[in-house]
Amino acid sequence: MGWFRKSTPIGVHLTPTGASIAQIQEHRDGITVRALAAVDLRDLAQKQGDDWDQHAARRIADAISRHNFSGRRGVSCLSGEELTIQNLRLPQLPPEEIAGAIALEAQERINSPTDELEIRYLKAGEVRQESQVKQEMILIGATNSSVQRQIRILERAGLRPLAVELEPLAALRCHLRHLPADAGTGSSAYVHIGEEGTTVLFSDGKQISFLKTIPTGSRLLDESVGKHLGVDPHEASRMRAALQSVDELDPHDEIHRSIIEAIRQPLESLCVETELCLRYHKVTYRNKPVGELVLSGGETCRWLEEYLQTRLGIPCRLANPFAGLKEQLRICQRERSGSWITSLGLAMRPVMREEAA
């Protein structure tokens, strides 16, 4: 085997306000960041449609051409807010019968025609319900139209789509890349704050045991600041970004106090929902206690880490998607590095032999 493998896929994480694009290079002795690019889409009309998609694709293509990306294989994802996620319990079934049982459950639980959906599931583990042992499953549904939209955008950007993944699973892949082999039997909580919502995921490093989306994201925080201070969304976003760059809040700073007062209610709602997730997991998986909470996404900052740790009573830490990567690019050191975790996770997707052709 030579020093290098073929280039990994180009990971494209698209949001309503921008795109982060990443590609890594696997070496014999580690992984380096080959290329990163950020695309600003905030000047486009808020209402997304085909025109928006075409403009976004052109800008993504331009960013790829101006940076050190290699190849044309692309991977994108659906955000947690685009998914229907439900936990369900099945009796112990032979493996060949699980897919059929999931399809029946989906027909009863999802308020959309199942022929318009892509249905997937994750095995979350075995749980005891009264005297029976059942299989805990995570049902995941996405509309065909949302999947096809991601494919079209990749194609318009000049890429060959390999897959449309789930944002929380791509982020988890990046989290787990440098997890120690002897990480233990406990679980970690991963809280990923996106633009439209927050995903809470529990995993022991080998199996995902819980997945839920909470409707509190950066857009709601910006709207809360804008309403409280009487400023437009762009100014609200700028003010919050300035606050995220500080490690500690200054109680004597009027701007700090005003912004925190504006986002207090959304943050409290986020904490309440996360607490409910922690309680559910504690009752359901008594042998997999949650030892820490890992915070990721563009909203991560030191004071939010401390706030969640105090409010939830659980050790918290900020995710560093660039940890362990060799020859880190200068952009890796920029503020809000947590926002790259999804695109890096997409770029780390294993390539099947038939896809490499």
JONORJO-V553943 format. One record per helix or strand of 3 or more residues. SS is the DSSP state (~ for helix, > for strand). FROM is the first residue (numbers start at 1). TO is the last residue. If there is no record, write none. Layout:
# JONORJO-V553943
[[SS & FROM & TO] [SS & FROM & TO]]
This chain:
# JONORJO-V553943
[[> & 10 & 15] [> & 18 & 27] [> & 30 & 40] [~ & 50 & 66] [> & 73 & 78] [~ & 80 & 82] [> & 84 & 90] [~ & 95 & 109] [~ & 114 & 116] [> & 117 & 129] [> & 132 & 143] [~ & 144 & 156] [> & 160 & 166] [~ & 167 & 176] [> & 187 & 193] [> & 198 & 203] [> & 208 & 214] [~ & 218 & 229] [~ & 233 & 244] [~ & 254 & 284] [> & 290 & 297] [~ & 302 & 312] [> & 316 & 318] [~ & 330 & 333] [~ & 337 & 347]]
